[in-house]
């Protein structure tokens, strides 16, 4: 296998599978929340319970949750000889930002996952992330070395009760500031710049053709998406060559890899607008509403009955 890309639907399954087979694990992670930790803490605990060992180095430059730290400390209290948790104390001009997992399996095989995902619910399940699974000995060894140096270095600190109590107070202040940042982020997301396109985006499904790339969660193409488009009297384009007849290319939030890239490049070449899944679902909902209204009998017809 050597190295392979993990899409958003594969990352959590890969980590859980590796933890279930692991004899030892190492994790360096910039941000930890309860929503992310609860997705893997059962497997971490099970690994330790069967005699495995683990080390986790967490960052606090980003808003790691105090309760997530408490969960890890409680686990280290249960397994003081085999599980260690430390925090990284960054230099003033830097932040701690790694996201890496290293596993030694019971078979002796070694794996590593490196990428952009923090140990959060969004990082493991919902965000747009880029992660790579490695199993080549040289690559995995380099990842393990990259963990060992900071974990055993001068900036790795033990986490005591007094420190955690003070951190809770600072975290509460930080959350108030984060609320303002979230509002600004929403304003940025709403910014639009209209660019001229060769083919305008349809406002309806009926009478229009759509191509798709990536995956739209809960909308499998063959079983649900394509039949729905046809039921609403639209035309789905089902391959790369069909993009030339499509009026837009809907890009699902679950990235589709190389085939998805080919479709996007073809759309750009042909001047076909690429829309996101929210834009497509808005068109779909509008069409469903229009067809429901069209199917109702008018007031005059109801009176005649």
C-alpha positions, 0 to 999 in steps of 0.5 A: 500500500505504501501511502494512500489518501484518506477521504473524509469518510475513511479517516475515522474508520482507519483510526478505529481499526488501527487502535483495535489492532494496536499494541502501542500508539502515539498521537501529537494533536493540536486541538482536542475536543470532547466531540472528537475524543469520544469517537476514539476514546473507547478504542484507546481505553480498550488498547490499554486494557489489553496491555497496550501502551500509548502517548499523547501530546496535545496542543493548547494554542488552539482551544483544546477543551478542558474536559477533553484534557480531563478525560485523558488525565483520568485515563492516565490515572487508570494506566499510569505505567502505560499511558502518558499525556503531556501538553506542548508549551509553545514559544511565543512566536509559534503555535503547536500545529501537528496532527499525526498518529503512529501505530505499532500493531500486534502483528509488528506492522507499523502504520501512521496517519498524517494530515490536517484533521484535529481530534475534533468531531469536525476533524474526524467526520465533518470538515474538509480535510486532507490526510494520508495513511502510511505503511512504508517503514521509512515513512512511518519511522520518520513520523515516529521520530517526529513525535518522539522529539517534542514528546521527550523535549523541553517544551513537553509539560506534565499536566497538573491539577493546578494548571488545569484549573487555571486553564479552565478559567482562561478557556472560558474567557477564550470562548467568549472571544471565539463567539465573535470570531465565529460571527466574522467567519459566517460573514466571510462565508456569505461573501459572493463575487459573481463571475461571468460564465458561459452557461448560467446556473439553472434555477429548476431541475425540470428541463435542465441537465446536471453533472455531478462530482464528489459525493453528496452525503445521504444521496447515493447517485445510482439509488437516489440522486439520479432517479430523483433528477429523472423523476423531476424531469431533469437529465443527469449526466453520468460520466466525464464526457456528459459534462459538455451537455450539462448546464452545471457541475454539482460538486459534493462535499465528500471529495471524489479524488482523481476522477472528480478532478478530471470532471472539474477540469473538463467543466472549466474547459467547457465553461460549465459552472461548478456549484457546491452541494448546498446550491444544488440542494437549494435548486432541488428543494425549489423544484420539489416545492414547485411540483407539489404546488402544481399537483394540488387542485386549484381552489376552483376545481376543489369547489366543483368537486 
